[in-house]
Each structure stands twice: as structure tokens, then as C-alpha cells.
């Protein structure tokens, strides 16, 4: 499995990040424009602590979370119980070996999980295996080519492929790109600072927080989609 230090090591702070992300629902609207998951079987691949499972479950026939980290799997299960989600379950597994039968799901979401361009090919094979004909995959990742957060991301992770190379990776495989200005909006400055510090190394985080005031960050993401 590929570690995710932000949520693995700072679960409570990552919860603050989830609450701050997409405050006006622009990303959800872009997803809904690509696929209607009402009455469908939805897989959240790399679901973490299950933050998005209850929302999918309000209209989906069934929602399944798959997550490799044991502690997060337990948190996701607890979330479903606490929210009274009867049509959801959480399974231990990875993107490279999804613990589901062939042609068993209608919609897959992977949000900041595994599918970051080069190297994710084994997971793409698994997506093709578990999706039913006509099913839709949705992959959300950072857009490093623009926005305030995109600039932070480029400085914080210079070893990653360039935004142009990553975009080329998806485009040549037939994925459709929607560029979404999602945004971050925090209730307290301390929450924003805590989140920045789990996403970036200390020196980069210090630089960011010295030069960025307020509670909001303009944050662009890429929504990649493909119909199976």
C-alpha cells in the first residue's frame, strides 16, 4: 500500500480539512453532472475514515468503502453506524486488489487516493474489472497548474510529475477533465494552520502561513471521469 501520512498520522486534523473543502459544493456539483448515482452501487476507493460515504448513501442503493489502513477502516465503520447508514459497508483492501467481484459496481470515486498519474496502472486495471459496463469512474486530484493551493503544491512536492505530464497521462487514456475551483474555508485560523502543517514540510508550511492571511484558500482540483 502507499502511505498517506496526512490522514494516517493526523486523523482528527484531516477531518477538519474534509469539512473545509468544497464549502460551496462545486466539486459535488461537477461530479453529479458526470453521473447520477441514485439507486446505484457506489465504491469509494481509498475512503479513509469514510467522510464521504454517508452523502453517497443518501441516494445510492449501496455504498462500499475500501481502505487499506486498518485504523481508518474501523473509523469508517463507526461513522456509518453513528449516522445510521444501513446501505453501506467498509472493506479492507487496496486499489491494486479491490475485494469485490467483477462487474459489481456502477460508480467509483477515488478522492486524493492512489490515482495520481504514472504508477497507478494496476489500479486502473482493477477499476475496469469491478465496474459494470456503462459504469463511471471519478478521480479527484490537485490541479498544480493554478490557484493558490496549486502554487503551494508545486513548491511542496517538486519531485512529482508536472501538471502537464499528469494531464497527459489521463488524457491519452481517454479520461475527461473538469477543472473545478473547489476552495477551502475554515472556521478558525488555528484549523487552517493545523491542516497546512499536515500537508507540507515545516519550512514550506511556515512560508505559506507567513504570507497567507485569513480563513479561505482558492484551491483548484481536477475531476477526471471515464465511462466504462
Secondary structure, 3 states (H helix, E strand, C coil): CCCCHHHHHCHHHHHHHHHHECCCCHHHHHHHHHCCCCCCEEEEECCCCCCCHHHHHCCCCEEEEEECCHHHHHHHHHHHHHCCCCCEEEEECECCECCCCCCCEEEEEEECCCCCCCCCHHHHHHHHHHEEEEEEEEEEEECCCCCHHHHHHHHHCCCCCCHHHHHHHHHCCCCEEEEEECCEECCCHHHHHHHHHHHCCHHHHHHHHHHCCCCEECCEEEEEEEEC
